[in-house]
Amino acid sequence: MKNNTSLVYNIFLVIGDFVALVLAFGAAYIIRAHYFTTAVAHPIHGSTYIEIFLSLLPFWIIIFALIGLYNQYIYEKRFQEVGLLLIGSFLGFLFVIFWDFISLHPIFPSKLVPIIGLALSFVLLVIFRNLARYVRTKLYSYGIGLNNVLLVGNTPMTLELVDSLGDYKSTGYKIAGVVGDKRMFSRLQNINIFANFAEVISGGKLYFNTIVQTELYADEHRNREILEYAQVNHVSYRFVPGNSELFVGNIDVELFRNSVPVIAIHQTALIGWGRVFKRLFDVIAGLILLIITSWLIILIFIAELLSGGNVFFRQERLTRFNTPFRVIKFRTLKKSSNNMTPEEAFTKMGRADLIPIYRTNGDQIENDPRFTKLGRFLRRTSLDELPQLFNVVKGDISLVGPRPLIPQELSVYEKRHTILSVKSGLTGLAQVSGRKNISFEERRKLDLYYVQNWTFWLDLVILAKTIRVILNGS
């Protein structure tokens, strides 16, 4: 039951990366020879150049492997893969430059060749990796390369995994079966339900190469049976802890009193110099964005004045350590709905029927009657958020972080204190993950994930995705 698709894909990536690098540096040689008229410092025949470079490329591929470009976890993380490709290309470039320095005979005919080669190699590698990902996803539609998953456990997490892995054509994971109470999973159609793990393996007809256990049984024999089966049959095994939120933070494994292994979990990874660096980035990037968008802010300011009423919307929100601040946005609501809760505003306009729709739809509704025409445009394009750049520079919030909580949410949201362990953000993981297509509870989970798994690279990815979301309008 061992799944070799990852190995095949890895081999495909290695070959593709190798070809991309050969094409890049071959093209660099041709460009320098045919499109620059100045004489080269070290004339080298083309065949000799390619032979030397081919002998160095295996070391470049080894560098890629060492930084994780052939690890399975990187396959679906497009932005992280691009970042690693940039780092790997630069490290490989330094390696060939160093080899050129210590070699008795020069490798490159001129200094321009490796520079052109570096730029072309990064571009071609990114193109190839995206093409490889596209082909891999397409093959899923034909049932090629799928990872067949057996879910084990009577927990809500099992149902959540069924929902999240439902579209195997895009995820590459196909649910082979579920071990659990048939009454609990009665709504599942076209999925094999088994009462226990022994029933799964007794017939030997169910094919799966991954086991995901979501419940730790009180009977240790049952747990051992599953794990041993996975080990003996070379099946990938994963365990989802009951308190999953406990294990998504910044985790350290250490010896307590020099003898007892313990897991230390920090509330957030954003501590120490990370906080300092993030604040410096907020100030510099915030000022730059203010300068770039100043003309747009002025135009919207004038449009708001001409439409009548207050230009800005101000509301008390909470940021790190429950600190209150006044968030600044462009006004999007009609005068009649100002300073009202959604319930009060809908009731006032005689549309109390919209209240349950608004709340069950994740605090949003199509063609919300509370908004002005300009307000709808500003909301749709997220331009109403621009004045918050002043909040960023001032230090009230960060460019990236959880959505700012309103004081009323302190009494209704149980994970509020974890979210408030970092500064709130102008944009965040929830906003770029489908703000209009995911529930309020899911957005809160994404905020929690960000708090507990912060990295500066994650901030850059979210900012890049924010630009894409704004440009796509989705």
C-alpha positions in Angstrom: 0.0 0.0 0.0 3.0 2.3 -0.2 2.3 5.3 -2.3 5.2 6.1 -4.8 3.5 9.2 -6.3 5.6 11.6 -4.2 8.8 9.9 -5.2 7.8 10.0 -8.9 6.9 13.7 -8.6 10.2 14.3 -6.8 12.1 12.7 -9.7 10.1 14.7 -12.2 11.0 17.9 -10.3 14.7 17.1 -10.2 14.8 16.4 -13.9 12.8 19.6 -14.7 14.9 21.8 -12.4 18.0 20.4 -14.1 16.7 21.1 -17.6 15.5 24.6 -16.6 19.0 25.4 -15.3 20.7 24.1 -18.4 18.4 26.1 -20.6 18.9 29.3 -18.5 22.7 29.2 -18.6 22.8 28.0 -22.2 20.6 30.9 -23.2 22.8 33.3 -21.1 25.8 32.2 -23.1 24.0 32.7 -26.4 22.6 36.1 -25.4 26.1 37.3 -24.4 27.7 36.0 -27.6 25.1 37.3 -30.1 23.6 40.4 -28.6 26.6 42.1 -27.0 29.3 43.4 -29.3 32.1 43.9 -26.7 34.8 41.3 -26.7 34.6 38.6 -24.0 37.4 38.4 -21.4 37.8 34.6 -21.6 36.7 33.0 -25.0 35.2 29.6 -24.3 33.8 27.2 -26.9 30.1 26.5 -26.4 30.5 22.7 -26.0 33.2 23.2 -23.4 31.1 25.7 -21.5 28.1 23.3 -21.4 30.3 20.3 -20.3 31.7 22.3 -17.4 28.4 23.6 -16.4 26.7 20.1 -16.6 29.4 18.8 -14.2 28.5 21.5 -11.6 24.7 21.3 -11.9 24.4 18.2 -9.6 25.8 20.3 -6.8 23.1 23.0 -7.5 20.4 20.3 -7.3 21.9 19.1 -4.0 21.5 22.7 -2.7 17.9 22.7 -3.7 17.4 19.4 -1.8 19.1 20.7 1.3 16.8 23.8 1.5 13.7 21.6 1.1 12.6 22.1 -2.5 12.0 18.4 -2.8 10.1 17.9 0.4 6.5 17.0 0.2 5.3 19.8 2.4 6.4 22.4 -0.1 4.3 21.0 -3.0 1.1 23.1 -2.3 2.8 26.2 -0.8 3.3 28.2 -3.9 4.6 31.4 -2.3 7.0 29.5 0.0 8.2 27.5 -3.0 8.9 30.7 -5.0 10.9 32.1 -2.0 12.9 28.9 -1.7 13.6 28.9 -5.5 15.0 32.4 -5.2 17.2 31.4 -2.2 18.3 28.2 -4.0 19.1 30.0 -7.2 21.2 32.6 -5.4 23.1 29.9 -3.4 23.7 27.9 -6.6 24.9 31.0 -8.3 27.3 31.7 -5.4 28.6 28.1 -5.7 29.4 28.3 -9.4 31.0 31.8 -8.9 33.2 30.3 -6.1 34.1 27.4 -8.3 35.0 29.8 -11.1 37.2 31.6 -8.6 39.2 28.5 -7.5 39.3 26.9 -10.9 42.5 27.0 -12.9 40.5 27.8 -16.0 37.6 30.2 -16.2 34.0 28.8 -16.5 32.3 31.8 -17.9 33.4 33.8 -21.0 32.4 37.1 -19.2 31.0 38.3 -15.9 27.6 39.1 -17.6 26.9 35.4 -18.4 26.3 34.2 -14.8 24.2 37.3 -14.0 22.0 36.7 -17.0 21.9 33.0 -16.1 20.8 33.7 -12.6 17.9 35.8 -13.7 16.8 33.4 -16.4 17.2 30.4 -14.1 14.8 31.8 -11.5 12.2 32.7 -14.1 12.4 29.3 -15.8 12.3 27.4 -12.5 9.2 29.3 -11.4 7.5 28.6 -14.7 8.4 24.9 -14.6 7.3 24.5 -11.0 3.9 26.0 -11.8 3.6 23.9 -14.9 4.4 20.8 -12.8 1.8 21.7 -10.2 -0.8 22.3 -13.0 0.0 18.9 -14.6 -0.1 17.1 -11.2 -3.5 18.6 -10.4 -4.9 17.7 -13.8 -3.8 14.1 -13.3 -5.9 14.0 -10.1 -9.0 14.3 -12.3 -8.1 11.0 -13.9 -7.4 9.3 -10.6 -3.6 9.4 -11.1 -1.4 10.2 -8.1 -4.2 10.3 -5.6 -3.6 9.7 -1.9 -6.2 7.4 -0.5 -7.1 8.3 3.1 -8.7 6.2 5.8 -10.1 8.3 8.6 -10.4 6.8 12.1 -12.3 8.3 15.0 -15.7 9.4 16.2 -15.0 13.1 16.5 -16.2 16.3 14.8 -12.7 16.6 13.3 -13.4 13.5 11.2 -16.4 15.2 9.6 -14.4 18.3 9.1 -11.7 16.4 7.3 -14.4 14.7 5.1 -15.7 18.1 4.1 -12.2 19.6 3.5 -11.0 16.6 1.5 -14.2 16.2 -0.5 -12.9 17.5 -3.8 -10.1 15.1 -4.6 -9.6 16.6 -8.0 -8.1 19.7 -6.4 -6.7 18.3 -3.2 -5.2 15.0 -4.4 -6.7 13.3 -1.3 -9.5 10.8 -1.8 -11.4 9.3 1.2 -11.2 5.6 1.0 -13.3 5.0 4.1 -14.2 6.1 7.7 -13.9 4.0 10.9 -16.5 5.1 13.4 -20.1 5.0 14.5 -22.3 4.6 11.4 -25.0 6.7 13.0 -22.7 9.6 13.4 -21.6 9.4 9.8 -25.0 8.5 8.3 -25.0 11.7 6.2 -21.9 10.6 4.3 -22.7 9.1 0.9 -20.5 6.9 -1.4 -18.1 6.5 1.5 -17.4 3.1 3.2 -18.2 3.2 6.9 -16.6 0.6 9.2 -17.4 -0.2 12.8 -13.8 -0.8 13.7 -10.3 -1.1 12.2 -10.3 -4.9 12.3 -13.3 -4.8 9.9 -11.2 -2.7 7.5 -8.3 -5.1 7.3 -10.1 -8.4 7.5 -11.5 -8.2 4.0 -8.3 -6.8 2.5 -10.2 -5.1 -0.3 -10.0 -1.5 0.8 -7.0 0.3 -0.7 -5.5 3.2 1.3 -2.0 4.6 1.7 -2.7 7.1 4.5 -4.3 6.7 7.9 -5.5 9.8 9.8 -6.6 9.0 13.3 -8.7 11.7 15.0 -9.5 9.9 18.3 -7.2 8.4 20.9 -9.1 5.3 22.1 -9.2 4.4 25.8 -8.3 0.9 24.8 -4.6 1.1 24.1 -4.7 -2.2 22.1 -6.9 -0.5 19.5 -4.4 2.4 19.1 -1.5 0.0 18.9 -3.3 -2.1 16.3 -3.7 0.9 13.9 -0.1 2.2 14.4 1.5 -1.2 13.9 -0.5 -1.9 10.8 0.7 1.4 9.3 4.3 0.5 10.2 4.2 -3.0 8.9 2.4 -2.1 5.6 4.4 1.2 5.0 1.2 3.3 5.3 1.6 6.9 6.1 0.1 7.6 9.6 -1.0 10.9 11.1 -2.7 11.6 14.4 -4.9 14.7 15.1 -4.9 15.4 18.8 -8.2 16.0 20.5 -7.2 19.4 21.6 -5.8 20.4 18.2 -5.5 24.1 19.1 -3.0 23.1 21.8 -0.5 21.9 19.2 -0.6 24.6 16.6 1.4 27.2 18.5 5.1 27.8 18.8 6.2 24.4 20.2 9.5 23.5 21.9 10.4 20.0 23.0 12.7 20.1 26.0 13.8 18.2 29.1 12.1 19.3 32.3 14.4 19.0 35.3 17.0 17.4 32.9 15.1 14.1 32.8 11.4 14.4 31.8 10.6 15.2 28.1 7.9 17.9 27.9 6.3 20.0 25.3 6.4 23.7 25.9 3.7 25.7 23.9 4.0 29.5 23.6 0.8 31.5 23.1 2.3 33.1 20.0 5.4 32.8 17.9 5.6 36.6 17.6 7.9 37.4 20.5 11.4 38.9 21.0 13.1 40.4 18.0 10.3 39.2 15.8 8.0 41.9 17.3 10.7 44.5 16.9 11.4 43.6 13.3 7.6 43.5 12.5 7.1 46.9 14.0 10.0 48.4 11.9 8.5 46.8 8.8 5.1 48.2 9.6 6.4 51.8 9.9 8.5 51.7 6.8 6.0 49.8 4.6 3.1 51.8 6.0 4.7 55.1 5.2 5.6 53.9 1.6 2.0 52.7 1.1 0.6 56.0 2.4 2.8 57.9 -0.1 1.8 55.7 -3.0 -1.9 55.8 -2.3 -2.1 59.4 -1.2 -3.7 60.5 -4.5 -6.3 57.8 -4.1 -7.1 58.8 -0.5 -7.5 62.4 -1.6 -9.9 61.4 -4.4 -12.1 59.2 -2.1 -12.0 62.0 0.5 -13.4 64.5 -2.1 -16.0 61.9 -3.3 -17.2 61.3 0.3 -17.5 65.1 0.9 -19.6 65.5 -2.2 -21.9 62.6 -1.2 -22.6 64.4 2.1 -22.2 63.3 5.7 -19.1 62.3 7.6 -16.1 61.3 5.5 -14.6 58.9 8.0 -16.0 56.0 10.1 -14.5 55.7 13.5 -15.1 52.9 15.9 -13.5 51.6 19.1 -11.7 48.3 18.5 -9.3 46.1 20.5 -5.7 45.3 19.7 -2.9 43.5 21.5 -3.4 43.0 25.3 -7.1 44.2 25.1 -5.8 47.8 24.3 -8.6 49.9 22.9 -8.0 52.2 19.8 -10.1 54.1 17.3 -10.1 52.4 13.9 -10.4 54.8 10.9 -12.1 53.9 7.7 -13.9 55.7 4.9 -17.6 55.9 5.5 -19.6 53.3 3.7 -22.9 53.3 5.6 -25.8 55.6 5.1 -26.4 58.4 7.7 -29.5 56.5 9.0 -27.4 53.5 9.9 -24.4 55.3 11.5 -23.5 54.3 15.0 -25.9 51.4 15.1 -25.4 47.7 15.4 -26.5 45.7 12.3 -29.6 44.5 14.3 -30.6 48.1 15.2 -30.1 49.3 11.6 -32.0 46.5 9.9 -34.9 46.8 12.5 -35.0 50.6 12.0 -35.4 50.2 8.2 -38.1 47.6 8.7 -35.9 44.7 7.5 -35.5 42.6 10.6 -35.8 39.6 8.4 -32.2 40.2 7.2 -30.7 39.9 10.7 -30.5 36.0 10.8 -29.3 36.0 7.2 -26.6 38.5 8.0 -25.3 36.6 11.0 -25.5 33.1 9.5 -23.7 34.3 6.4 -20.6 35.4 8.4 -21.7 39.0 9.1 -22.3 39.9 5.5 -25.1 40.0 3.0 -25.5 40.7 -0.7 -26.7 44.2 -1.6 -26.7 45.3 2.1 -29.3 48.1 2.2 -27.3 50.0 4.9 -24.5 50.9 2.4 -24.3 53.9 0.1 -23.5 53.4 -3.6 -20.0 54.7 -3.0 -19.8 52.6 0.1 -20.6 49.4 -1.8 -17.8 50.2 -4.3 -15.4 51.0 -1.5 -16.3 47.7 0.3 -16.0 45.6 -2.8 -12.6 47.0 -3.6 -11.5 47.2 0.1 -10.6 50.9 -0.5 -12.5 51.9 2.6 -9.6 50.3 4.6 -7.0 52.8 3.3 -7.2 55.3 6.2 -6.1 52.4 8.5 -2.6 52.9 7.2 -2.5 55.9 9.6 -3.4 53.4 12.4 -0.5 51.2 11.2 2.1 54.0 11.2 0.8 55.2 14.6 1.2 51.7 16.0 -2.4 50.9 16.8 -2.4 47.9 14.5 0.0 46.0 12.2 -0.2 45.6 8.4 -0.9 41.9 8.9 -2.7 40.4 11.8 -6.1 39.2 13.1 -9.2 41.3 12.4 -9.6 43.9 15.2 -12.1 42.7 17.7 -14.9 45.0 18.9 -15.4 45.2 22.7 -18.7 43.2 22.5 -16.9 40.2 21.2 -14.9 39.9 24.4 -17.9 38.3 26.1 -19.0 36.0 23.3 -15.7 34.7 21.8 -13.9 32.2 23.9 -10.5 32.4 22.1 -10.3 36.2 22.2 -7.4 36.4 24.6 -5.2 34.3 22.3 -6.0 36.5 19.3 -5.3 39.6 21.4 -1.8 38.4 22.2 -0.6 40.2 19.0 -1.6 43.4 17.3 -4.6 43.4 15.0 -4.0 43.8 11.3 -5.1 45.8 8.3 -5.2 42.5 6.4 -4.8 39.0 7.5 -5.0 35.3 6.8 -8.8 35.2 7.0 -9.2 38.0 4.5 -7.1 36.3 1.8 -8.5 32.9 2.4 -12.1 33.6 1.3 -13.6 36.3 3.4 -17.0 36.1 1.7 -17.0 32.3 1.4 -16.1 31.2 4.9 -18.0 31.5 8.1 -17.2 33.8 11.0 -16.0 30.8 13.1 -13.6 29.7 10.3 -12.2 33.2 10.1 -11.6 33.1 13.8 -9.7 29.8 13.4 -7.5 31.3 10.7 -6.8 34.3 13.0 -5.8 31.8 15.7 -3.5 29.9 13.3 -1.8 33.1 12.4 -1.2 34.1 16.0 0.2 30.7 16.9 2.3 30.2 13.7 3.5 33.7 12.8 6.6 34.1 10.7 7.8 37.1 8.7 7.6 35.0 5.6 3.9 34.4 6.3 3.3 38.1 6.6 4.9 38.6 3.1 2.8 35.8 1.7 -0.4 37.4 3.1 0.5 40.8 1.7 1.2 39.4 -1.7 -2.1 37.5 -1.6 -3.9 40.7 -0.5 -2.7 42.5 -3.6 -3.9 39.6 -5.7 -7.3 39.5 -4.0 -7.8 43.3 -4.5 -6.8 43.1 -8.1 -9.0 40.1 -8.8 -11.9 41.5 -6.8 -12.4 38.0 -5.2 
